[in-house]
Every structure is written in C-alpha cells, then in structure tokens.
C-alpha cells in the first residue's frame, strides 16, 4: 500500500473528529487529486487513516500530490472581515458549531 500526501493552507476550524459522521459530510472531503473538492464553499480535510484530525474551511492553497509547498515561500493577503464572517456563518450552518474560532492552518495530510 502506498501513501501519498498533500499540504494545505486552510482558513477555518479544527473539528472534534468524534462529531464527524463521514457519510453525512463525504461531499465536503477533498481527496487530494484533481481540483480541490468543496461543497457550498467548504472543504473538509479528514484523517480517515488514523482518526486524529478533521479541519473544515476554505482551502487557500494546496500542494501538488506528494510535493511540498514550493521552496522560497509564498505570500497571502490577510483574510478580510467579509471572508471571516462568511466562513463563520457557513461552518455554523453546515457543521452546527456555534461561534467557530476561525484560524489559518497549515496541514500535511496523508492519504
């Protein structure tokens, strides 16, 4: 069995993996190939191998499969209040989390 990975820069929240019903949220899960998968503007990064983490939000950047982010770094603009409010509303609505604490996350996800 081979293992591949992607790196993600995501603005959103880390979820308690115990509350995630995979069947219910499968349409949100990005599998790391082709275009970033999302539903209603939200993407779920779900650790289906060991069940250690789940993140939901908007993917700002994803590396190519089995490649890290480019050397030399990259710049992103600070998220604006409109984006933060929209994500907060979507996460509350779709994942039933009141007052989500939106952060920027860097995730190495193996699949």
C-alpha positions as CSV (number, residue, x, y, z in Angstrom):
1,X,0.0,0.0,0.0
2,X,1.4,3.4,-0.9
3,X,0.9,6.6,1.0
4,X,0.6,10.0,-0.7
5,X,0.3,13.4,0.8
6,X,-0.8,17.0,0.1
7,X,-0.1,20.1,2.1
8,X,-3.0,22.5,2.7
9,X,-3.2,26.1,3.8
10,X,-6.8,26.4,5.1
11,X,-8.7,29.1,6.8
12,X,-11.3,27.5,9.1
13,X,-11.5,25.4,12.2
14,X,-10.2,22.2,13.6
15,X,-13.1,19.9,14.4
16,X,-13.6,17.3,17.1
17,X,-13.3,14.2,14.9
18,X,-15.8,12.3,17.1
19,X,-18.6,14.6,15.9
20,X,-17.9,13.9,12.2
21,X,-20.3,11.5,10.5
22,X,-18.2,10.7,7.4
23,X,-21.3,9.6,5.4
24,X,-23.0,12.9,6.2
25,X,-20.0,15.0,5.2
26,X,-18.4,13.0,2.4
27,X,-19.4,15.6,-0.2
28,X,-17.1,18.1,1.6
29,X,-14.0,15.8,1.7
30,X,-11.1,16.7,-0.5
31,X,-9.2,13.5,-1.6
32,X,-6.1,15.4,-2.8
33,X,-6.3,14.7,-6.5
34,X,-7.5,17.0,-9.4
35,X,-9.3,20.1,-8.2
36,X,-9.9,20.9,-4.6
37,X,-13.3,19.4,-3.7
38,X,-15.7,21.6,-1.7
39,X,-19.4,21.9,-1.1
40,X,-21.1,25.3,-0.5
41,X,-17.6,26.8,-0.3
42,X,-16.4,24.5,2.5
43,X,-13.7,21.8,2.3
44,X,-13.2,19.0,4.9
45,X,-9.8,17.6,5.5
46,X,-10.5,14.3,7.2
47,X,-8.0,11.9,8.6
48,X,-9.6,8.6,7.6
49,X,-6.4,6.6,8.3
50,X,-5.9,7.2,12.0
51,X,-8.8,9.4,13.0
52,X,-6.6,12.1,14.6
53,X,-7.9,15.2,12.9
54,X,-10.5,17.0,10.8
55,X,-10.5,20.5,9.6
56,X,-13.2,22.5,7.7
57,X,-12.9,25.8,5.9
58,X,-11.8,27.3,2.7
59,X,-8.6,26.0,1.1
60,X,-6.4,28.9,0.3
61,X,-3.6,26.8,-1.2
62,X,-2.9,23.0,-1.8
63,X,0.3,21.5,-2.9
64,X,0.5,19.0,-5.7
65,X,0.3,15.4,-4.6
66,X,3.5,14.2,-3.0
67,X,5.1,17.6,-3.3
68,X,5.6,20.1,-0.5
69,X,4.8,23.8,-1.0
70,X,7.3,25.5,-3.2
71,X,10.7,26.5,-1.9
72,X,11.2,30.1,-1.2
73,X,7.7,30.5,0.2
74,X,4.7,32.4,-1.0
75,X,2.6,35.3,0.3
76,X,-1.1,35.6,1.0
77,X,-3.1,38.6,1.9
78,X,-4.6,38.8,5.3
79,X,-8.2,37.4,5.4
80,X,-10.8,40.2,5.3
81,X,-13.7,40.5,7.7
82,X,-16.2,39.6,4.9
83,X,-14.4,36.2,4.4
84,X,-14.2,35.5,8.1
85,X,-17.9,36.3,8.6
86,X,-18.9,34.2,5.6
87,X,-16.9,31.2,6.8
88,X,-18.2,31.5,10.3
89,X,-21.8,31.5,9.1
90,X,-21.2,28.5,6.8
91,X,-19.4,26.5,9.4
92,X,-22.1,27.2,11.9
93,X,-24.9,26.3,9.4
94,X,-23.3,23.2,8.0
95,X,-21.4,21.8,10.9
96,X,-23.5,23.0,13.8
97,X,-20.6,24.8,15.6
98,X,-21.6,27.9,17.5
99,X,-19.1,30.7,17.4
100,X,-16.3,28.9,15.4
101,X,-12.8,30.3,16.1
102,X,-11.5,30.8,12.6
103,X,-7.7,30.4,12.1
104,X,-5.3,29.8,9.4
105,X,-4.0,26.2,9.4
106,X,-1.1,24.5,7.6
107,X,-1.8,20.8,7.3
108,X,0.2,17.9,5.9
109,X,-2.5,15.3,5.0
110,X,-1.6,11.7,4.2
111,X,-4.0,9.6,2.2
